[in-house]
Amino acid sequence: MSKKMALACSVCGSRNYTKRVNEGNRTERLEVKKFCKYCNQHTIHRETK
């Protein structure tokens, strides 16, 4: 089964992206560098619930 997760900007906290991830034994949250339209720059986006 895959689960839909939101990716939130680490600077402003807005949830800009969604991603489907497998529900396995993961201990760390996903971190991806993506463009935030509110900050107008590339920032680290972290997985939220």
CHARMM internal coordinates of N, CA and C (Angstrom, degrees):
IC EDIT
DIST 1 N 1 CA 1.4483
DIST 1 CA 1 C 1.5180
ANGL 1 N 1 CA 1 C 110.05
DIST 1 C 2 N 1.3057
ANGL 1 CA 1 C 2 N 115.90
DIHE 1 N 1 CA 1 C 2 N 141.01
DIST 2 N 2 CA 1.4501
ANGL 1 C 2 N 2 CA 119.82
DIHE 1 CA 1 C 2 N 2 CA 174.64
DIST 2 CA 2 C 1.5268
ANGL 2 N 2 CA 2 C 108.61
DIHE 1 C 2 N 2 CA 2 C -110.58
DIST 2 C 3 N 1.3127
ANGL 2 CA 2 C 3 N 115.05
DIHE 2 N 2 CA 2 C 3 N 153.24
DIST 3 N 3 CA 1.4532
ANGL 2 C 3 N 3 CA 122.19
DIHE 2 CA 2 C 3 N 3 CA -175.29
DIST 3 CA 3 C 1.5148
ANGL 3 N 3 CA 3 C 108.84
DIHE 2 C 3 N 3 CA 3 C -125.98
DIST 3 C 4 N 1.3235
ANGL 3 CA 3 C 4 N 117.92
DIHE 3 N 3 CA 3 C 4 N 143.95
DIST 4 N 4 CA 1.4549
ANGL 3 C 4 N 4 CA 121.81
DIHE 3 CA 3 C 4 N 4 CA -179.93
DIST 4 CA 4 C 1.5223
ANGL 4 N 4 CA 4 C 109.11
DIHE 3 C 4 N 4 CA 4 C -87.55
DIST 4 C 5 N 1.3484
ANGL 4 CA 4 C 5 N 116.80
DIHE 4 N 4 CA 4 C 5 N 124.72
DIST 5 N 5 CA 1.4570
ANGL 4 C 5 N 5 CA 122.06
DIHE 4 CA 4 C 5 N 5 CA 179.12
DIST 5 CA 5 C 1.5296
ANGL 5 N 5 CA 5 C 109.01
DIHE 4 C 5 N 5 CA 5 C -119.46
DIST 5 C 6 N 1.3111
ANGL 5 CA 5 C 6 N 115.70
DIHE 5 N 5 CA 5 C 6 N 150.12
DIST 6 N 6 CA 1.4595
ANGL 5 C 6 N 6 CA 121.50
DIHE 5 CA 5 C 6 N 6 CA 177.14
DIST 6 CA 6 C 1.5232
ANGL 6 N 6 CA 6 C 108.81
DIHE 5 C 6 N 6 CA 6 C -98.08
DIST 6 C 7 N 1.3295
ANGL 6 CA 6 C 7 N 116.14
DIHE 6 N 6 CA 6 C 7 N 145.32
DIST 7 N 7 CA 1.4609
ANGL 6 C 7 N 7 CA 121.90
DIHE 6 CA 6 C 7 N 7 CA 174.97
DIST 7 CA 7 C 1.5232
ANGL 7 N 7 CA 7 C 107.74
DIHE 6 C 7 N 7 CA 7 C -108.89
DIST 7 C 8 N 1.3238
ANGL 7 CA 7 C 8 N 116.25
DIHE 7 N 7 CA 7 C 8 N 122.75
DIST 8 N 8 CA 1.4593
ANGL 7 C 8 N 8 CA 121.81
DIHE 7 CA 7 C 8 N 8 CA -177.18
DIST 8 CA 8 C 1.5232
ANGL 8 N 8 CA 8 C 110.41
DIHE 7 C 8 N 8 CA 8 C -109.50
DIST 8 C 9 N 1.3137
ANGL 8 CA 8 C 9 N 116.31
DIHE 8 N 8 CA 8 C 9 N 143.20
DIST 9 N 9 CA 1.4607
ANGL 8 C 9 N 9 CA 122.67
DIHE 8 CA 8 C 9 N 9 CA 178.60
DIST 9 CA 9 C 1.5302
ANGL 9 N 9 CA 9 C 109.35
DIHE 8 C 9 N 9 CA 9 C -68.27
DIST 9 C 10 N 1.3239
ANGL 9 CA 9 C 10 N 116.77
DIHE 9 N 9 CA 9 C 10 N 136.10
DIST 10 N 10 CA 1.4623
ANGL 9 C 10 N 10 CA 120.41
DIHE 9 CA 9 C 10 N 10 CA -178.74
DIST 10 CA 10 C 1.5326
ANGL 10 N 10 CA 10 C 111.96
DIHE 9 C 10 N 10 CA 10 C -77.99
DIST 10 C 11 N 1.3342
ANGL 10 CA 10 C 11 N 118.09
DIHE 10 N 10 CA 10 C 11 N -16.35
DIST 11 N 11 CA 1.4686
ANGL 10 C 11 N 11 CA 121.29
DIHE 10 CA 10 C 11 N 11 CA -178.85
DIST 11 CA 11 C 1.5313
ANGL 11 N 11 CA 11 C 110.88
DIHE 10 C 11 N 11 CA 11 C -88.81
DIST 11 C 12 N 1.3412
ANGL 11 CA 11 C 12 N 117.13
DIHE 11 N 11 CA 11 C 12 N -56.75
DIST 12 N 12 CA 1.4698
ANGL 11 C 12 N 12 CA 120.01
DIHE 11 CA 11 C 12 N 12 CA -175.55
DIST 12 CA 12 C 1.5211
ANGL 12 N 12 CA 12 C 113.44
DIHE 11 C 12 N 12 CA 12 C -101.44
DIST 12 C 13 N 1.3448
ANGL 12 CA 12 C 13 N 118.07
DIHE 12 N 12 CA 12 C 13 N -16.93
DIST 13 N 13 CA 1.4526
ANGL 12 C 13 N 13 CA 121.23
DIHE 12 CA 12 C 13 N 13 CA 176.40
DIST 13 CA 13 C 1.5139
ANGL 13 N 13 CA 13 C 115.61
DIHE 12 C 13 N 13 CA 13 C 86.73
DIST 13 C 14 N 1.3323
ANGL 13 CA 13 C 14 N 118.69
DIHE 13 N 13 CA 13 C 14 N 2.26
DIST 14 N 14 CA 1.4582
ANGL 13 C 14 N 14 CA 120.66
DIHE 13 CA 13 C 14 N 14 CA -179.37
DIST 14 CA 14 C 1.5253
ANGL 14 N 14 CA 14 C 110.71
DIHE 13 C 14 N 14 CA 14 C -75.76
DIST 14 C 15 N 1.3124
ANGL 14 CA 14 C 15 N 115.93
DIHE 14 N 14 CA 14 C 15 N 142.97
DIST 15 N 15 CA 1.4668
ANGL 14 C 15 N 15 CA 121.65
DIHE 14 CA 14 C 15 N 15 CA -179.40
DIST 15 CA 15 C 1.5203
ANGL 15 N 15 CA 15 C 108.35
DIHE 14 C 15 N 15 CA 15 C -92.90
DIST 15 C 16 N 1.3379
ANGL 15 CA 15 C 16 N 116.16
DIHE 15 N 15 CA 15 C 16 N 100.21
DIST 16 N 16 CA 1.4571
ANGL 15 C 16 N 16 CA 121.69
DIHE 15 CA 15 C 16 N 16 CA -172.95
DIST 16 CA 16 C 1.5242
ANGL 16 N 16 CA 16 C 114.09
DIHE 15 C 16 N 16 CA 16 C -96.88
DIST 16 C 17 N 1.3005
ANGL 16 CA 16 C 17 N 119.01
DIHE 16 N 16 CA 16 C 17 N -29.01
DIST 17 N 17 CA 1.4554
ANGL 16 C 17 N 17 CA 122.61
DIHE 16 CA 16 C 17 N 17 CA -172.10
DIST 17 CA 17 C 1.5189
ANGL 17 N 17 CA 17 C 111.24
DIHE 16 C 17 N 17 CA 17 C -127.83
DIST 17 C 18 N 1.3394
ANGL 17 CA 17 C 18 N 115.84
DIHE 17 N 17 CA 17 C 18 N 153.99
DIST 18 N 18 CA 1.4544
ANGL 17 C 18 N 18 CA 121.54
DIHE 17 CA 17 C 18 N 18 CA 171.14
DIST 18 CA 18 C 1.5171
ANGL 18 N 18 CA 18 C 108.17
DIHE 17 C 18 N 18 CA 18 C -123.94
DIST 18 C 19 N 1.3155
ANGL 18 CA 18 C 19 N 116.27
DIHE 18 N 18 CA 18 C 19 N 151.32
DIST 19 N 19 CA 1.4569
ANGL 18 C 19 N 19 CA 121.52
DIHE 18 CA 18 C 19 N 19 CA -177.66
DIST 19 CA 19 C 1.5144
ANGL 19 N 19 CA 19 C 108.48
DIHE 18 C 19 N 19 CA 19 C -147.04
DIST 19 C 20 N 1.3329
ANGL 19 CA 19 C 20 N 116.97
DIHE 19 N 19 CA 19 C 20 N 142.37
DIST 20 N 20 CA 1.4546
ANGL 19 C 20 N 20 CA 121.72
DIHE 19 CA 19 C 20 N 20 CA 176.36
DIST 20 CA 20 C 1.5230
ANGL 20 N 20 CA 20 C 108.42
DIHE 19 C 20 N 20 CA 20 C -94.13
DIST 20 C 21 N 1.3476
ANGL 20 CA 20 C 21 N 116.11
DIHE 20 N 20 CA 20 C 21 N 125.45
DIST 21 N 21 CA 1.4598
ANGL 20 C 21 N 21 CA 121.94
DIHE 20 CA 20 C 21 N 21 CA -178.18
DIST 21 CA 21 C 1.5255
ANGL 21 N 21 CA 21 C 109.14
DIHE 20 C 21 N 21 CA 21 C -125.94
DIST 21 C 22 N 1.3265
ANGL 21 CA 21 C 22 N 116.07
DIHE 21 N 21 CA 21 C 22 N 151.35
DIST 22 N 22 CA 1.4569
ANGL 21 C 22 N 22 CA 121.16
DIHE 21 CA 21 C 22 N 22 CA 176.91
DIST 22 CA 22 C 1.5112
ANGL 22 N 22 CA 22 C 109.99
DIHE 21 C 22 N 22 CA 22 C -76.13
DIST 22 C 23 N 1.3182
ANGL 22 CA 22 C 23 N 115.13
DIHE 22 N 22 CA 22 C 23 N 141.63
DIST 23 N 23 CA 1.4571
ANGL 22 C 23 N 23 CA 120.69
DIHE 22 CA 22 C 23 N 23 CA 179.57
DIST 23 CA 23 C 1.5180
ANGL 23 N 23 CA 23 C 108.75
DIHE 22 C 23 N 23 CA 23 C -87.84
DIST 23 C 24 N 1.3060
ANGL 23 CA 23 C 24 N 117.08
DIHE 23 N 23 CA 23 C 24 N 88.20
DIST 24 N 24 CA 1.4553
ANGL 23 C 24 N 24 CA 122.25
DIHE 23 CA 23 C 24 N 24 CA 179.20
DIST 24 CA 24 C 1.5116
ANGL 24 N 24 CA 24 C 110.58
DIHE 23 C 24 N 24 CA 24 C -119.70
DIST 24 C 25 N 1.2989
ANGL 24 CA 24 C 25 N 116.57
DIHE 24 N 24 CA 24 C 25 N -162.64
DIST 25 N 25 CA 1.4622
ANGL 24 C 25 N 25 CA 121.08
DIHE 24 CA 24 C 25 N 25 CA 177.41
DIST 25 CA 25 C 1.5212
ANGL 25 N 25 CA 25 C 109.33
DIHE 24 C 25 N 25 CA 25 C -87.86
DIST 25 C 26 N 1.3298
ANGL 25 CA 25 C 26 N 116.06
DIHE 25 N 25 CA 25 C 26 N 75.70
DIST 26 N 26 CA 1.4656
ANGL 25 C 26 N 26 CA 121.05
DIHE 25 CA 25 C 26 N 26 CA 178.22
DIST 26 CA 26 C 1.5126
ANGL 26 N 26 CA 26 C 108.40
DIHE 25 C 26 N 26 CA 26 C -101.53
DIST 26 C 27 N 1.3245
ANGL 26 CA 26 C 27 N 116.17
DIHE 26 N 26 CA 26 C 27 N 136.63
DIST 27 N 27 CA 1.4624
ANGL 26 C 27 N 27 CA 120.27
DIHE 26 CA 26 C 27 N 27 CA -179.52
DIST 27 CA 27 C 1.5237
ANGL 27 N 27 CA 27 C 111.70
DIHE 26 C 27 N 27 CA 27 C -107.50
DIST 27 C 28 N 1.3256
ANGL 27 CA 27 C 28 N 117.34
DIHE 27 N 27 CA 27 C 28 N -24.32
DIST 28 N 28 CA 1.4623
ANGL 27 C 28 N 28 CA 120.83
DIHE 27 CA 27 C 28 N 28 CA -177.72
DIST 28 CA 28 C 1.5204
ANGL 28 N 28 CA 28 C 110.55
DIHE 27 C 28 N 28 CA 28 C -106.51
DIST 28 C 29 N 1.3133
ANGL 28 CA 28 C 29 N 115.25
DIHE 28 N 28 CA 28 C 29 N 150.51
DIST 29 N 29 CA 1.4546
ANGL 28 C 29 N 29 CA 120.25
DIHE 28 CA 28 C 29 N 29 CA 176.96
DIST 29 CA 29 C 1.5259
ANGL 29 N 29 CA 29 C 110.15
DIHE 28 C 29 N 29 CA 29 C -83.84
DIST 29 C 30 N 1.3102
ANGL 29 CA 29 C 30 N 115.36
DIHE 29 N 29 CA 29 C 30 N 148.41
DIST 30 N 30 CA 1.4512
ANGL 29 C 30 N 30 CA 122.18
DIHE 29 CA 29 C 30 N 30 CA -179.28
DIST 30 CA 30 C 1.5303
ANGL 30 N 30 CA 30 C 109.81
DIHE 29 C 30 N 30 CA 30 C -71.20
DIST 30 C 31 N 1.3283
ANGL 30 CA 30 C 31 N 117.26
DIHE 30 N 30 CA 30 C 31 N 135.02
DIST 31 N 31 CA 1.4645
ANGL 30 C 31 N 31 CA 122.69
DIHE 30 CA 30 C 31 N 31 CA 176.02
DIST 31 CA 31 C 1.5212
ANGL 31 N 31 CA 31 C 108.53
DIHE 30 C 31 N 31 CA 31 C -128.07
DIST 31 C 32 N 1.3303
ANGL 31 CA 31 C 32 N 116.39
DIHE 31 N 31 CA 31 C 32 N 123.80
DIST 32 N 32 CA 1.4552
ANGL 31 C 32 N 32 CA 122.46
DIHE 31 CA 31 C 32 N 32 CA -178.00
DIST 32 CA 32 C 1.5183
ANGL 32 N 32 CA 32 C 108.22
DIHE 31 C 32 N 32 CA 32 C -133.37
DIST 32 C 33 N 1.3347
ANGL 32 CA 32 C 33 N 116.90
DIHE 32 N 32 CA 32 C 33 N 140.85
DIST 33 N 33 CA 1.4561
ANGL 32 C 33 N 33 CA 120.59
DIHE 32 CA 32 C 33 N 33 CA 176.36
DIST 33 CA 33 C 1.5263
ANGL 33 N 33 CA 33 C 108.31
DIHE 32 C 33 N 33 CA 33 C -89.48
DIST 33 C 34 N 1.3378
ANGL 33 CA 33 C 34 N 116.40
DIHE 33 N 33 CA 33 C 34 N 114.28
DIST 34 N 34 CA 1.4615
ANGL 33 C 34 N 34 CA 122.23
DIHE 33 CA 33 C 34 N 34 CA -177.31
DIST 34 CA 34 C 1.5238
ANGL 34 N 34 CA 34 C 110.12
DIHE 33 C 34 N 34 CA 34 C -135.18
DIST 34 C 35 N 1.3367
ANGL 34 CA 34 C 35 N 116.18
DIHE 34 N 34 CA 34 C 35 N 168.94
DIST 35 N 35 CA 1.4572
ANGL 34 C 35 N 35 CA 121.95
DIHE 34 CA 34 C 35 N 35 CA -179.54
DIST 35 CA 35 C 1.5211
ANGL 35 N 35 CA 35 C 109.93
DIHE 34 C 35 N 35 CA 35 C -84.43
DIST 35 C 36 N 1.3211
ANGL 35 CA 35 C 36 N 116.43
DIHE 35 N 35 CA 35 C 36 N 130.02
DIST 36 N 36 CA 1.4698
ANGL 35 C 36 N 36 CA 122.96
DIHE 35 CA 35 C 36 N 36 CA 175.50
DIST 36 CA 36 C 1.5213
ANGL 36 N 36 CA 36 C 108.22
DIHE 35 C 36 N 36 CA 36 C -103.86
DIST 36 C 37 N 1.3331
ANGL 36 CA 36 C 37 N 116.70
DIHE 36 N 36 CA 36 C 37 N 121.41
DIST 37 N 37 CA 1.4657
ANGL 36 C 37 N 37 CA 119.91
DIHE 36 CA 36 C 37 N 37 CA -177.59
DIST 37 CA 37 C 1.5258
ANGL 37 N 37 CA 37 C 112.61
DIHE 36 C 37 N 37 CA 37 C -74.03
DIST 37 C 38 N 1.3361
ANGL 37 CA 37 C 38 N 117.10
DIHE 37 N 37 CA 37 C 38 N -18.53
DIST 38 N 38 CA 1.4628
ANGL 37 C 38 N 38 CA 120.30
DIHE 37 CA 37 C 38 N 38 CA 178.70
DIST 38 CA 38 C 1.5274
ANGL 38 N 38 CA 38 C 111.74
DIHE 37 C 38 N 38 CA 38 C -83.97
DIST 38 C 39 N 1.3392
ANGL 38 CA 38 C 39 N 116.90
DIHE 38 N 38 CA 38 C 39 N -37.43
DIST 39 N 39 CA 1.4646
ANGL 38 C 39 N 39 CA 121.61
DIHE 38 CA 38 C 39 N 39 CA 176.58
DIST 39 CA 39 C 1.5256
ANGL 39 N 39 CA 39 C 111.40
DIHE 38 C 39 N 39 CA 39 C -84.06
DIST 39 C 40 N 1.3396
ANGL 39 CA 39 C 40 N 116.66
DIHE 39 N 39 CA 39 C 40 N -20.16
DIST 40 N 40 CA 1.4664
ANGL 39 C 40 N 40 CA 124.21
DIHE 39 CA 39 C 40 N 40 CA -178.78
DIST 40 CA 40 C 1.5294
ANGL 40 N 40 CA 40 C 111.66
DIHE 39 C 40 N 40 CA 40 C 61.83
DIST 40 C 41 N 1.3487
ANGL 40 CA 40 C 41 N 115.83
DIHE 40 N 40 CA 40 C 41 N 39.05
DIST 41 N 41 CA 1.4549
ANGL 40 C 41 N 41 CA 121.38
DIHE 40 CA 40 C 41 N 41 CA 177.76
DIST 41 CA 41 C 1.5246
ANGL 41 N 41 CA 41 C 109.79
DIHE 40 C 41 N 41 CA 41 C -159.70
DIST 41 C 42 N 1.3128
ANGL 41 CA 41 C 42 N 117.30
DIHE 41 N 41 CA 41 C 42 N 166.54
DIST 42 N 42 CA 1.4615
ANGL 41 C 42 N 42 CA 122.33
DIHE 41 CA 41 C 42 N 42 CA 176.29
DIST 42 CA 42 C 1.5260
ANGL 42 N 42 CA 42 C 108.94
DIHE 41 C 42 N 42 CA 42 C -80.33
DIST 42 C 43 N 1.3315
ANGL 42 CA 42 C 43 N 116.05
DIHE 42 N 42 CA 42 C 43 N 124.94
DIST 43 N 43 CA 1.4648
ANGL 42 C 43 N 43 CA 121.59
DIHE 42 CA 42 C 43 N 43 CA -179.23
DIST 43 CA 43 C 1.5219
ANGL 43 N 43 CA 43 C 109.04
DIHE 42 C 43 N 43 CA 43 C -134.31
DIST 43 C 44 N 1.3214
ANGL 43 CA 43 C 44 N 116.06
DIHE 43 N 43 CA 43 C 44 N 168.58
DIST 44 N 44 CA 1.4540
ANGL 43 C 44 N 44 CA 122.21
DIHE 43 CA 43 C 44 N 44 CA 175.63
DIST 44 CA 44 C 1.5251
ANGL 44 N 44 CA 44 C 108.46
DIHE 43 C 44 N 44 CA 44 C -77.01
DIST 44 C 45 N 1.3252
ANGL 44 CA 44 C 45 N 116.48
DIHE 44 N 44 CA 44 C 45 N 128.80
DIST 45 N 45 CA 1.4729
ANGL 44 C 45 N 45 CA 122.39
DIHE 44 CA 44 C 45 N 45 CA 175.74
DIST 45 CA 45 C 1.5244
ANGL 45 N 45 CA 45 C 106.73
DIHE 44 C 45 N 45 CA 45 C -111.61
DIST 45 C 46 N 1.3396
ANGL 45 CA 45 C 46 N 115.74
DIHE 45 N 45 CA 45 C 46 N 130.55
DIST 46 N 46 CA 1.4608
ANGL 45 C 46 N 46 CA 121.56
DIHE 45 CA 45 C 46 N 46 CA -178.35
DIST 46 CA 46 C 1.5178
ANGL 46 N 46 CA 46 C 110.63
DIHE 45 C 46 N 46 CA 46 C -111.54
DIST 46 C 47 N 1.3134
ANGL 46 CA 46 C 47 N 114.95
DIHE 46 N 46 CA 46 C 47 N 152.29
DIST 47 N 47 CA 1.4558
ANGL 46 C 47 N 47 CA 121.69
DIHE 46 CA 46 C 47 N 47 CA 178.74
DIST 47 CA 47 C 1.5280
ANGL 47 N 47 CA 47 C 110.85
DIHE 46 C 47 N 47 CA 47 C -70.49
DIST 47 C 48 N 1.3335
ANGL 47 CA 47 C 48 N 115.93
DIHE 47 N 47 CA 47 C 48 N 133.67
DIST 48 N 48 CA 1.4536
ANGL 47 C 48 N 48 CA 121.73
DIHE 47 CA 47 C 48 N 48 CA 176.23
DIST 48 CA 48 C 1.5265
ANGL 48 N 48 CA 48 C 108.31
DIHE 47 C 48 N 48 CA 48 C -120.45
DIST 48 C 49 N 1.3079
ANGL 48 CA 48 C 49 N 116.95
DIHE 48 N 48 CA 48 C 49 N 173.08
DIST 49 N 49 CA 1.4621
ANGL 48 C 49 N 49 CA 120.40
DIHE 48 CA 48 C 49 N 49 CA -179.38
DIST 49 CA 49 C 1.5098
ANGL 49 N 49 CA 49 C 110.96
DIHE 48 C 49 N 49 CA 49 C -95.30
END
COOR INIT
IC SEED 1 N 1 CA 1 C
IC BUILD
